[in-house]
Amino acid sequence: MTIYRSGLIAVGALFGLASGAMAQSGPSANPSVDQIIGALKPPASALHGPTRGIHPLGTNTGVPSDVTPAATGAPAAKPKAAAPATTASAAAPVPAAPAALPSIDLYVLFANDSAELTPEAMATLDKLGAALSSNALSGYRFKIEGHTDTTGTETHNMTLSERRAQAVSAYLEKKFAVNQGRLEVVGMGERDLLVQTPPNTPEPRNRRVKVVNIGA
């Protein structure tokens, strides 16, 4: 009898992780292709720069910048003394923190201690493949990170996580012709646990493959 252990593909929103019981038996409902596209597509604010609609100084005064007061018939204004710089105005602006990259979590079942994709895994990856092949996402690249729980040695888990990420990448290429140049595969092992556990603790939610939109 083949024993299956669940993995998880993370591509920003988390589905089916509300309870431990649901995580053990798998999600009750997987997101649709449209939901995956919506989670992976960058927001409109990321597609248009922060200076959109901002004009240089002097362009909204109604008077060309090279016209002098004498030419308009207006008396010349006395120059005002410059106000002393304050600490607040002299300080450099604090840059905004970068926005999180689009991602979504999907459960993927692997055979026990292997990178073999189960039929359930293929059904989930079919939705992901359709989303990545859509017009909305076809112009983007994605990072595929393999993750494991803390059972086994750290070295073994690192290798296993990379093999699982490679298996996902190969499946997407073979069935959906997703160019491998769009997919960056990384093995993370147990270095970035979704659920913190002691060593040698089985935790299905940590056995996952994370897919992140890394841009065009």
C-alpha positions in Angstrom: 0.0 0.0 0.0 1.3 3.4 -0.9 1.4 6.0 1.8 0.9 9.6 0.8 2.1 12.7 2.6 0.6 16.1 1.8 2.6 19.0 0.4 1.5 22.5 0.0 2.0 24.8 -2.9 2.1 28.5 -1.9 1.4 30.7 -4.8 -0.4 34.9 -1.2 -3.8 33.8 0.1 -4.0 30.7 2.3 -6.7 28.1 1.6 -7.8 25.4 4.0 -5.4 26.1 6.8 -8.0 27.3 9.4 -7.9 24.1 11.4 -5.4 21.2 12.0 -8.0 18.7 11.1 -8.5 20.2 7.7 -4.8 20.4 7.1 -4.4 16.7 7.9 -7.1 15.5 5.6 -6.6 18.1 2.8 -8.7 21.2 1.9 -12.4 20.8 1.6 -12.3 22.9 -1.6 -9.4 24.0 -3.8 -9.4 27.5 -5.4 -10.5 27.8 -9.0 -8.2 28.8 -11.9 -9.7 32.3 -11.7 -8.9 32.5 -7.9 -5.3 31.5 -8.6 -5.0 34.1 -11.3 -6.4 36.8 -9.0 -4.0 35.9 -6.2 -0.9 35.8 -8.5 -1.6 38.8 -10.6 0.1 42.0 -9.3 -2.3 44.7 -8.1 -2.9 47.7 -10.3 -0.8 49.9 -8.0 2.2 47.8 -8.8 1.7 48.3 -12.6 1.6 52.1 -12.4 4.4 54.0 -10.7 3.8 56.2 -7.7 4.4 59.4 -9.8 1.5 58.7 -12.1 -0.4 62.0 -12.6 2.3 64.1 -10.8 3.5 67.1 -12.8 6.7 69.2 -12.4 6.5 72.4 -10.4 5.2 75.4 -12.4 3.2 73.5 -15.0 -0.2 74.2 -13.3 0.2 77.9 -12.6 -1.3 79.1 -15.8 1.7 81.3 -16.6 4.7 79.9 -18.6 7.8 79.5 -16.4 9.9 81.8 -18.7 7.5 84.8 -18.5 8.7 87.6 -16.2 6.4 89.7 -14.0 7.2 92.7 -16.2 5.9 91.0 -19.2 2.5 90.3 -17.5 2.2 93.9 -16.2 2.3 92.7 -12.6 4.6 94.5 -10.1 7.7 92.5 -9.1 7.3 90.9 -5.8 10.0 91.4 -3.1 12.0 88.3 -2.6 11.2 86.5 0.7 13.9 85.4 3.0 14.3 81.7 3.0 12.9 80.0 6.1 15.5 78.2 8.2 15.5 74.5 7.5 14.0 72.4 10.3 15.2 69.0 11.3 12.0 67.4 9.9 12.3 69.1 6.5 16.0 68.4 6.2 15.6 64.7 7.0 15.5 62.4 4.0 12.1 60.7 3.5 11.7 57.2 4.8 11.2 54.8 1.9 8.1 52.7 2.0 8.4 49.0 2.7 8.2 46.9 -0.4 4.9 45.2 -1.0 4.7 41.5 -0.6 5.0 39.5 -3.8 1.7 37.9 -5.0 1.3 34.3 -3.9 -1.3 31.6 -3.0 -1.3 28.3 -1.1 -2.5 25.1 -2.7 -2.2 21.5 -1.2 -0.2 19.0 -3.3 0.1 15.4 -2.3 3.4 13.6 -2.7 4.2 9.9 -2.2 5.8 9.2 1.2 9.4 10.5 1.4 9.5 11.0 -2.4 8.9 13.6 -5.1 6.3 11.4 -6.8 3.2 13.4 -7.7 -0.1 11.7 -6.8 -3.3 11.9 -9.0 -4.6 14.5 -6.4 -1.4 16.5 -6.9 -1.8 16.5 -10.6 -5.4 17.7 -10.4 -4.2 20.7 -8.3 -1.3 21.4 -10.6 -3.6 21.4 -13.6 -5.3 24.4 -12.1 -2.0 26.1 -11.5 -0.8 25.3 -15.0 -3.9 26.7 -16.6 -3.4 29.9 -14.5 0.2 30.3 -15.4 -0.6 29.8 -19.1 -3.4 32.4 -19.1 -3.0 35.8 -20.8 -3.1 37.4 -17.3 0.1 35.6 -16.1 1.9 34.4 -19.2 4.3 37.4 -19.0 5.5 36.7 -15.5 8.2 34.5 -13.9 7.7 32.4 -10.8 9.9 31.0 -8.1 9.1 27.5 -6.9 10.4 26.8 -3.4 10.4 23.2 -2.1 9.7 22.9 1.7 9.6 19.9 4.2 8.7 19.3 7.8 11.3 18.5 10.4 11.3 14.7 10.2 14.5 13.2 8.9 17.9 14.9 8.6 18.4 18.5 7.5 20.5 17.3 4.5 17.9 14.8 3.4 15.1 17.3 3.7 17.0 19.9 1.7 17.5 17.4 -1.2 13.9 16.2 -1.0 12.5 19.7 -1.1 14.4 20.5 -4.2 13.3 17.3 -5.9 9.6 18.1 -5.1 10.0 21.6 -6.5 11.7 20.1 -9.6 8.8 17.7 -10.0 6.3 20.5 -10.0 8.3 22.5 -12.5 8.7 19.5 -14.8 5.0 18.7 -14.7 4.1 22.3 -15.6 6.6 22.3 -18.5 5.5 18.9 -19.9 1.7 19.3 -19.7 1.3 23.1 -20.1 4.5 24.0 -22.0 5.4 26.5 -19.3 8.9 27.6 -20.4 11.5 26.6 -17.8 13.0 30.1 -18.2 9.9 31.4 -16.3 10.4 29.0 -13.4 13.2 29.3 -10.8 13.5 26.2 -8.6 14.9 26.4 -5.0 15.2 23.8 -2.3 14.5 25.2 1.2 14.2 22.0 3.2 13.1 22.8 6.8 14.6 26.3 7.0 11.3 28.2 6.6 8.6 26.4 8.5 5.0 27.5 7.9 4.2 26.0 11.4 7.0 26.0 14.0 7.6 22.5 15.4 10.3 20.7 17.3 12.7 18.4 15.4 11.4 15.2 14.0 7.8 16.4 14.1 5.5 15.4 11.2 3.5 18.4 10.1 1.7 18.2 6.7 1.4 22.0 6.4 5.2 22.3 6.4 5.6 19.9 3.5 4.9 22.3 0.7 6.1 23.9 -2.5 5.8 27.7 -2.5 5.2 29.5 -5.9 5.8 33.2 -5.9 5.3 35.8 -8.7 8.8 37.4 -9.1 7.9 39.7 -12.0 8.3 40.0 -15.7 
